[in-house]
């Protein structure tokens, strides 16, 4: 009888432990699901907020004239709502910033991954992370106090320090740590066997770096570039401070321009009354920026799926 009683006691204890374990698993699973659901709810909330004000705006301004108009003057007596100058300035500044950040960041990543001694890497990586942590407003003032007067103005003989080039150079410097860090992580994830095989065939370090490691880590490198581009498109403070704040449809980088984020900042910090078309134009530009960024993300996903490499 004692043996039977002990067996039942052990069986009951096992059932209680199993129920307790399942309860903990259910609680953890529910918490993780809520965390994932929170991001979805936040995205839906942002879209609803944008559309709530953007739909009335497009009820008064046609979408075609908004996308193709060449004059943006919503705060003037004679109003114009052509967003092309803001869109072109955003693309131009982001593209120039990426043209600075991507090659410098990639070369930095190659050095850290394939050439640098562990001691050097342990010093340079934290410095890059510190550079990434500098507030963007500091980069904006750096653009107008150092880059514009000491680099842009002497070379191009500009009349003003507020130019798209100064803003893009400062933004490019800001993006270097992102490109370098993500690219270096992708390169270090490449299996050592690939390097050893290339060295065994007589390749030197440069050939291994450029012909083996970089192609093998191409998906991660492309991801770093696309993330940097998306970051540049959404940057606010640098373009607000250094680009000039003038809606200008031009491809000349030494002219003053206004990006979409800079316009949103300008009007949002002003005295524009809620419910007016000027106020609604903020959300129209925000919707355009959201769609543009979404397109970049979809392009990034397609490219990553195309060039992704999987190693066992």
TALINBEL-V497884 format. One record per backbone hydrogen bond with DSSP energy under -0.5 kcal/mol. CO is the residue of the C=O (numbers start at 1). NH is the residue of the N-H. If there is no record, write none. Layout:
BEGIN
co-><CO:CO>
nh-><NH:NH>
END
This chain:
BEGIN
co-><1:2:3:4:5:6:7:8:9:10:11:12:13:14:15:16:17:18:19:20:21:22:23:24:25:26:27:28:29:30:31:32:33:34:35:36:37:38:39:40:41:42:43:44:45:46:47:48:49:50:50:51:53:54:55:56:57:57:62:63:64:65:66:69:71:71:73:73:77:80:81:82:83:84:85:86:86:87:88:89:90:91:92:93:94:95:96:97:97:98:100:101:102:103:104:105:106:107:108:109:110:110:111:111:117:118:119:120:120:121:123:124:125:126:127:128:129:130:131:135:135:136:137:138:139:140:141:142:142:143:146:147:147:148:151:152:153:161:163:164:165:166:167:168:169:170:171:172:173:175:176:177:178:179:180:181:182:183:184:185:187:191:191:192:193:194:195:196:197:198:199:204:205:206:207:208:208:209:212:213:215:217:218:219:220:221:222:223:224:225:226:227:228:229:230:231:232:236:237:238:239:242:243:245:246:248:251:252:253:255:257:259:260:261:262:263:264:265:267:267:273:276:277:278:279:279:280:281:282:283:284:285:286:287:288:289:290:291:292:293:294:295:296:297:298:299:300:301:302:303:304>
nh-><5:6:7:8:9:10:11:12:13:14:15:16:17:18:19:20:21:22:23:24:25:26:27:28:29:30:31:32:33:34:35:36:37:38:39:40:41:42:43:44:45:46:47:48:49:50:51:52:53:53:54:55:57:58:59:60:60:61:66:67:68:69:83:84:73:82:76:80:79:73:83:85:87:88:89:90:260:91:92:93:94:95:96:97:98:99:100:100:101:102:104:105:106:107:108:109:110:111:112:113:114:115:115:116:121:122:123:123:124:125:127:128:129:130:131:132:133:133:134:138:139:140:141:142:143:144:145:146:147:148:150:151:152:153:155:156:157:163:167:168:169:170:171:172:173:174:175:176:177:179:180:181:182:183:184:185:186:187:188:189:190:194:195:196:197:198:199:200:201:203:202:208:209:210:211:212:213:214:216:217:218:221:222:223:224:225:226:227:228:229:230:231:232:233:234:235:235:240:241:242:243:163:257:247:248:250:253:255:165:164:245:263:264:265:266:267:268:269:270:272:276:280:281:282:282:283:284:285:286:287:288:289:290:291:292:293:294:295:296:297:298:299:300:301:302:303:304:305:306:307:308>
END
